Amino acid sequence: MDERDFQHREGAAAGEGTGSSPRISIETNQTPSEGEGQGGAAWQSQPTVEQPSATAYQHASGTQAMPQADEQAGAHWQHAAQQAAPATATVDTRTVVKTKTKKMPVFLASLAGLVVGAVLVIALVMTGALNIGDSSVDAPALSGSNSAQTIKIDAEDTTLAEAVAAKALPSVVSISAVNEQTGSGGVGSGVILDTDGNVLTNYHVIEGATAVSVEVDGESYEADIVGSDASSDLAVVRLKDIDTSTLTPIEVGDSDDITVGEWVMAIGSPFGNEQSVSTGIVSALYRSTALTGTSGTAIYANMIQTDAAINPGNSGGALVNAEGQLIGINSVIESYSGSSAGVGFAIPSNYAINIAEQIIAGETPAHPYIGVTVTSVNAFTARDQGLPVSEGAVVTAVNPDSPAAEAGLEVDDIVTAVNGEPVTSADGLIIAAREHQIGETITLTVVRGDKTQDIEVTLGSDADLQENSQDGTTGDSSGSLMNEDEFRQYLEDLMANQ
């Protein structure tokens, strides 16, 4: 039995510290007169607790005992004595307070508090002291503050997507391209650039097509191919026999002014489903790659990565910002299944519009170029040709009067970096050049023989050289990887030397 003794302070009121009205019972103790009893022993009443976890109380002089709430409501008190009580005794009255906490009043009090709180909030809202809107919560200033406190909740609002879609959808069309000889073709998307009927799309959407049709506002119209830039994967088609006053050109934004995490919307015709939208954010910037197609290698430089769903059929469609402005042309996805995996890429609008304007003007699109023909270096070619490095772009030819010739580049030079960024393949060098502007000076890290040196090159324009592919690449577009024959030969030579 766990017993504890409490000494109460003098003058404490009976009932202090209890949570409910106590039930009071009076027990009488018989105490022998002073000096009486066998052996003159003085009698003393001593309450003891026989039930587990009960509490024993010892009373101080002039203090009435007040036990706290007793969970065992029927606790039994028994007085212990050393000898039997004598016949003649005085009556000593003792008050024992027994309490039991009641749960129902506590519950009712809590419920009442909740009701009062709710009524108070409603009253504050109705009086305007607390304003709760759709996107913000305004509360009065804290005590001692000189201005009101405003809490802005900037959660994604579905009305944003609705407003952007309403603005940009009329400017995005579905494009069907067919080769009438082979019967092959496909569906993509495009963006209306002006009231002349010019529509910007990807080159691979109309590649090899002899007939192009464009669906605008539910109506299908024929279109002519104005021109294309295969190396940038961009093309322009022009609508025929349409009232151009009904066209809604897209508003073009500044793709240099976007940030990672910014809200975006992709618009196009995924799997042929016209006028479809998906939303996401800008996942990353300045993604670059090169893809080989039937018309050569397309260089995608400084692309915008987004997790907005981009699927087959979205190519050529618009990537717009929260203002409904064009910031990119959806072009490439990275996926094992062929469908959206949340990793899509768009050509920045600043670059795409620049190429489109050159095409519309009848000019040959110009790109930054160095003026060399290069091929990739890999482990096989490095071992076979005794090259000092196993990655990079080896120069096989230098164009006369080119930026490379003026800078002093030579055949067999191996470019391993541009402005300190590693170059692992021929495509890597061309991509690095495309990431800069015509007239900009870059620094090439070059391995020549057993020496490494930096050479500055001022980028020129390839407009007059594109047909000769003098600044193209040869070898595997994947970079420093070996093809199957090279890999087999590499293994045979490796085994023969062991």
TIGU-971968 format. One line per field, with one value per residue (C-alpha): residue number from 1; residue in one letter; x, y, z. Coordinates in steps of 0.2 Angstrom, whole numbers, plus 2048, in hexadecimal, padded with zeros to 3 digits. Example, Ala and Ser with C-alpha at 12.3 -4.5 7.8 and 13.67 -1.06 7.14 Angstrom:
// residues 2
nr	(1/2) .
rest	(A/S) .
xx	(83E/844) .
yy	(7EA/7FB) .
zz	(827/824) .
***
This chain:
// residues 498
nr	(1/2/3/4/5/6/7/8/9/10/11/12/13/14/15/16/17/18/19/20/21/22/23/24/25/26/27/28/29/30/31/32/33/34/35/36/37/38/39/40/41/42/43/44/45/46/47/48/49/50/51/52/53/54/55/56/57/58/59/60/61/62/63/64/65/66/67/68/69/70/71/72/73/74/75/76/77/78/79/80/81/82/83/84/85/86/87/88/89/90/91/92/93/94/95/96/97/98/99/100/101/102/103/104/105/106/107/108/109/110/111/112/113/114/115/116/117/118/119/120/121/122/123/124/125/126/127/128/129/130/131/132/133/134/135/136/137/138/139/140/141/142/143/144/145/146/147/148/149/150/151/152/153/154/155/156/157/158/159/160/161/162/163/164/165/166/167/168/169/170/171/172/173/174/175/176/177/178/179/180/181/182/183/184/185/186/187/188/189/190/191/192/193/194/195/196/197/198/199/200/201/202/203/204/205/206/207/208/209/210/211/212/213/214/215/216/217/218/219/220/221/222/223/224/225/226/227/228/229/230/231/232/233/234/235/236/237/238/239/240/241/242/243/244/245/246/247/248/249/250/251/252/253/254/255/256/257/258/259/260/261/262/263/264/265/266/267/268/269/270/271/272/273/274/275/276/277/278/279/280/281/282/283/284/285/286/287/288/289/290/291/292/293/294/295/296/297/298/299/300/301/302/303/304/305/306/307/308/309/310/311/312/313/314/315/316/317/318/319/320/321/322/323/324/325/326/327/328/329/330/331/332/333/334/335/336/337/338/339/340/341/342/343/344/345/346/347/348/349/350/351/352/353/354/355/356/357/358/359/360/361/362/363/364/365/366/367/368/369/370/371/372/373/374/375/376/377/378/379/380/381/382/383/384/385/386/387/388/389/390/391/392/393/394/395/396/397/398/399/400/401/402/403/404/405/406/407/408/409/410/411/412/413/414/415/416/417/418/419/420/421/422/423/424/425/426/427/428/429/430/431/432/433/434/435/436/437/438/439/440/441/442/443/444/445/446/447/448/449/450/451/452/453/454/455/456/457/458/459/460/461/462/463/464/465/466/467/468/469/470/471/472/473/474/475/476/477/478/479/480/481/482/483/484/485/486/487/488/489/490/491/492/493/494/495/496/497/498) .
rest	(M/D/E/R/D/F/Q/H/R/E/G/A/A/A/G/E/G/T/G/S/S/P/R/I/S/I/E/T/N/Q/T/P/S/E/G/E/G/Q/G/G/A/A/W/Q/S/Q/P/T/V/E/Q/P/S/A/T/A/Y/Q/H/A/S/G/T/Q/A/M/P/Q/A/D/E/Q/A/G/A/H/W/Q/H/A/A/Q/Q/A/A/P/A/T/A/T/V/D/T/R/T/V/V/K/T/K/T/K/K/M/P/V/F/L/A/S/L/A/G/L/V/V/G/A/V/L/V/I/A/L/V/M/T/G/A/L/N/I/G/D/S/S/V/D/A/P/A/L/S/G/S/N/S/A/Q/T/I/K/I/D/A/E/D/T/T/L/A/E/A/V/A/A/K/A/L/P/S/V/V/S/I/S/A/V/N/E/Q/T/G/S/G/G/V/G/S/G/V/I/L/D/T/D/G/N/V/L/T/N/Y/H/V/I/E/G/A/T/A/V/S/V/E/V/D/G/E/S/Y/E/A/D/I/V/G/S/D/A/S/S/D/L/A/V/V/R/L/K/D/I/D/T/S/T/L/T/P/I/E/V/G/D/S/D/D/I/T/V/G/E/W/V/M/A/I/G/S/P/F/G/N/E/Q/S/V/S/T/G/I/V/S/A/L/Y/R/S/T/A/L/T/G/T/S/G/T/A/I/Y/A/N/M/I/Q/T/D/A/A/I/N/P/G/N/S/G/G/A/L/V/N/A/E/G/Q/L/I/G/I/N/S/V/I/E/S/Y/S/G/S/S/A/G/V/G/F/A/I/P/S/N/Y/A/I/N/I/A/E/Q/I/I/A/G/E/T/P/A/H/P/Y/I/G/V/T/V/T/S/V/N/A/F/T/A/R/D/Q/G/L/P/V/S/E/G/A/V/V/T/A/V/N/P/D/S/P/A/A/E/A/G/L/E/V/D/D/I/V/T/A/V/N/G/E/P/V/T/S/A/D/G/L/I/I/A/A/R/E/H/Q/I/G/E/T/I/T/L/T/V/V/R/G/D/K/T/Q/D/I/E/V/T/L/G/S/D/A/D/L/Q/E/N/S/Q/D/G/T/T/G/D/S/S/G/S/L/M/N/E/D/E/F/R/Q/Y/L/E/D/L/M/A/N/Q) .
xx	(800/807/804/809/807/801/803/7F6/7F9/7F0/7E0/7DD/7CA/7C2/7BE/7CD/7D4/7C4/7BC/7AA/79F/7A6/79B/79E/79D/7A0/7A9/7AB/7BA/7BA/7CA/7CD/7CF/7E0/7E9/7DC/7DD/7E8/7F9/7F5/7F7/7F0/7E4/7E6/7DC/7E6/7DD/7E5/7E1/7DE/7DA/7E9/7EE/7E3/7EB/7EE/7EC/7F3/7EB/7F4/7EF/7E0/7DE/7D0/7D5/7D1/7D6/7D6/7CC/7CB/7C9/7C3/7B3/7AF/7C0/7BF/7C7/7CB/7D2/7E0/7E3/7EF/7E2/7D0/7C6/7C1/7AE/7AF/7B5/7B3/7AC/7B9/7B0/7BA/7B5/7BA/7B7/7B5/7B4/7B1/7B6/7A7/7AB/79B/79D/7AF/7A8/79A/7A6/7B1/7A3/79D/7AE/7AE/79D/7A2/7B2/7A9/79C/7AA/7B3/7A2/79F/7B0/7AE/79C/7A2/7B1/7BE/7C5/7C4/7C7/7C8/7CC/7DF/7E3/7DF/7DF/7DF/7E0/7F1/7F8/7F7/804/806/804/7FE/7F2/7F9/7F5/7F9/7F9/7F6/7FE/7F7/7F4/7E3/7D9/7D3/7E5/7E5/7D4/7D9/7EA/7E1/7D3/7E1/7ED/7E3/7DC/7EF/7F3/7EE/7EF/7FA/7F8/806/806/811/806/812/815/805/80F/80C/808/7FF/808/804/808/807/7FF/80C/803/7F3/7FC/7F9/80B/80B/81B/81E/82C/835/832/81F/81F/82F/82D/81B/813/802/7FF/7EE/7EB/7DC/7D7/7C8/7C1/7C3/7D1/7DB/7E9/7FA/80A/81B/824/835/83E/84E/851/860/855/846/83B/830/823/813/806/7F3/7EA/7D8/7D4/7CE/7DD/7D3/7CD/7DE/7E5/7F8/800/807/81A/823/836/83D/84D/842/83B/841/841/831/827/815/812/805/808/7FB/7FA/7F2/7F9/7F5/7EB/7DF/7DE/7DE/7E5/7ED/7F8/801/811/820/831/83C/84C/854/862/860/869/86A/86C/860/864/856/854/859/868/86C/860/868/85E/866/861/850/843/83F/82E/823/814/80D/814/810/811/807/80C/81B/81A/80E/80F/817/810/812/805/802/7FE/80D/817/828/82C/828/825/831/838/834/83F/836/838/826/824/817/819/824/824/834/830/83A/836/840/841/836/843/84E/83F/837/848/849/837/839/848/83E/82F/83B/842/853/85D/85D/86E/876/886/894/8A7/8AB/8B2/8AD/8AF/8AC/8AA/8B8/8B4/8BE/8C0/8C6/8D1/8DA/8DA/8E1/8EC/8E3/8E7/8D5/8C6/8B9/8B6/8B4/8C3/8C5/8C5/8C4/8C5/8BB/8C5/8C1/8B7/8B7/8C1/8CE/8D0/8D2/8E0/8D7/8DF/8DB/8DD/8DA/8CE/8C2/8BE/8B5/8AC/8AE/8B3/8A4/8A9/8A6/8A5/8A0/89E/88C/891/89C/88E/881/88E/890/87D/87B/883/880/887/896/899/8AA/8AD/8BC/8C0/8CB/8D5/8E1/8EE/8FB/901/8FC/8EC/8E8/8D9/8D4/8C8/8BB/8AF/89F/89A/88A/887/879/884/88B/87C/87A/88C/88A/89C/898/88F/894/899/898/88C/881/880/892/8A0/897/89D/892/890/89E/8AA/8A6/8A9/8BA/8BF/8BB/8C5/8D4/8D3/8D3/8E1/8ED/8EA) .
yy	(800/811/81E/830/83D/84F/85D/86A/87D/885/88D/883/882/872/86E/877/86F/864/863/860/861/855/849/84B/83D/83F/832/832/82D/828/82E/82A/838/83E/833/826/814/806/80B/81D/81B/82A/825/82C/82A/825/823/817/812/800/802/803/814/81D/82C/82E/840/847/856/865/86F/87A/873/869/85B/85C/84D/84F/845/833/827/81A/823/816/817/80F/818/80D/814/80A/809/800/7FC/7FB/80B/80D/80F/822/82C/83D/83F/846/84B/849/84E/843/84A/83D/844/83C/845/845/844/84A/85C/85D/857/864/872/86D/86C/87D/884/87E/886/896/896/893/8A0/8AD/8A9/8AA/8BB/8C1/8BC/8C4/8D5/8D6/8D4/8C4/8C4/8B3/8B3/8A6/8A9/8B3/8B5/8C6/8C7/8D7/8DD/8D5/8DF/8ED/8EC/8FC/8F3/8E5/8D3/8CB/8B9/8B5/8A3/8A0/88F/889/890/886/897/89A/88B/88F/8A1/89C/88F/89B/8A7/89B/88D/897/899/887/87C/869/865/855/851/843/83D/839/82D/822/825/829/837/83D/84A/858/86A/87B/88D/89C/8AA/8B7/8BC/8B7/8A5/8A0/891/88C/879/86C/867/855/857/85C/852/849/84F/854/85A/863/867/872/872/883/885/874/878/870/87A/876/87E/880/87D/88E/887/87E/87C/869/86D/876/86B/87A/87E/88A/886/893/891/891/897/89E/8AE/8B4/8C1/8B2/8AD/8B0/8B1/8AC/8B8/8B5/8B6/8B7/8A6/8AE/8B4/8A4/89B/889/886/892/88C/887/87F/874/875/869/85A/84B/83B/845/84C/85F/86D/864/86C/866/870/86F/879/87D/86E/874/880/87F/86D/868/859/853/846/83E/83D/839/84A/84B/850/85C/867/86C/879/881/879/87B/86B/86A/85D/862/853/853/844/83F/84C/85A/85E/86F/875/883/884/894/89C/8A3/8B2/8A7/8AC/8A0/89B/88B/87F/86E/862/853/847/83C/82B/818/816/823/82C/83A/836/848/84C/857/864/874/87F/890/89D/8AA/89E/896/8A7/8AD/89D/89F/8B2/8AD/89F/8AB/8B8/8AB/8AB/89C/89A/89E/895/898/88E/88B/885/873/862/856/845/83D/835/825/818/80E/81C/823/812/80E/81F/822/831/838/83A/82E/83C/84C/852/84F/85C/853/863/876/881/88E/8A0/899/89F/88F/893/8A4/89E/892/881/872/861/854/860/859/865/85F/86E/87E/88C/87F/874/862/85D/84A/848/851/855/85C/869/86E/86F/87A/886/887/88C/89C/8AB/8AF/8BB/8B5/8AF/89E/895/884/878/86F/860/861/853/852/864/86C/87E/88A/892/8A0/8A0/8AD/8A4/8A7/8A4/894/89B/899/888/87E/875/86E/869/86F/871/861/852/840/830/82A/838/831/838/82E/81D/810/808/7F5/7F2/7FD/7F5/7E3/7E9/7F1/7E1/7D6/7E2/7E2/7CF/7CD/7D8/7CE) .
zz	(800/7FB/808/809/817/812/81F/81A/81D/82B/828/818/814/813/801/7FA/7EA/7E7/7D6/7DC/7EB/7F8/801/813/820/833/83D/84F/859/86B/875/887/893/896/8A3/8A2/89B/89F/8A2/8A0/88E/883/876/864/855/845/834/829/817/813/801/7F4/7EE/7FB/805/817/81E/82E/835/83B/84A/846/835/82E/822/810/806/7F3/7E7/7EB/7DC/7E8/7ED/7FB/803/815/824/833/844/84C/85F/86A/877/878/87C/88E/892/896/887/880/86E/862/851/841/830/821/810/802/7F0/7DF/7CF/7C3/7B0/7A9/7AF/7A7/796/797/79B/78D/781/787/784/772/76F/776/76B/75B/75F/762/751/748/751/74C/73A/739/740/735/743/73A/727/71F/70C/6FF/6FE/70E/720/728/73B/746/74C/75B/76C/76B/758/74D/73E/739/736/725/722/710/70B/6FA/6F6/6E4/6DF/6D2/6CB/6C6/6BA/6B4/6B0/6A7/69D/698/692/689/682/673/66E/66E/65F/65A/64B/640/634/627/61A/60C/603/612/61C/62C/637/648/653/65C/663/65E/664/65A/659/64F/645/635/63A/63E/64A/653/657/658/648/64D/64C/63A/635/624/622/611/618/628/630/63F/64B/651/65C/657/644/639/62D/621/624/61B/622/622/628/635/63F/642/64D/659/656/652/643/63D/634/62D/62D/61C/619/62A/630/639/643/64D/652/664/664/674/67F/680/691/695/698/6A0/6AE/6B5/6C4/6CB/6D4/6CA/6C5/6B3/6A8/699/68B/67C/674/67E/675/669/677/671/67D/68C/69A/6A9/6B6/6C0/6C4/6BD/6C3/6BC/6B0/6A3/69F/68E/683/672/669/658/64C/639/635/640/651/65A/667/676/680/691/691/69F/6A9/6B0/6B9/6B0/6A6/694/68A/677/66E/679/66E/667/675/681/692/69A/6AB/6B7/6AC/69E/694/689/691/688/67A/681/678/681/68F/699/69C/69C/697/689/693/6A0/6AF/6B6/6AC/69D/694/68B/67F/687/67E/67C/671/668/663/65D/651/64C/647/63C/634/631/62A/61D/625/629/63C/644/652/65C/654/657/645/648/644/653/658/669/673/67D/685/675/66A/678/679/666/662/671/677/688/68E/68C/68B/681/66F/663/655/644/639/63C/630/627/62D/63C/64E/652/644/64B/65C/657/659/650/64A/658/665/673/67B/68C/694/690/69C/6A9/6A6/6A0/68E/68C/67A/669/66D/67E/675/669/677/681/672/670/682/67E/672/661/664/676/67B/683/68A/684/68E/681/682/674/675/687/68C/691/68D/68D/67D/67B/66D/667/661/64F/645/63C/630/621/626/62B/61A/61B/62D/630/642/644/64E/649/653/660/666/678/67B/681/680/674/667/666/65A/663/673/66C/665/675/67F/672/673/685/687/67A/684/694) .
***
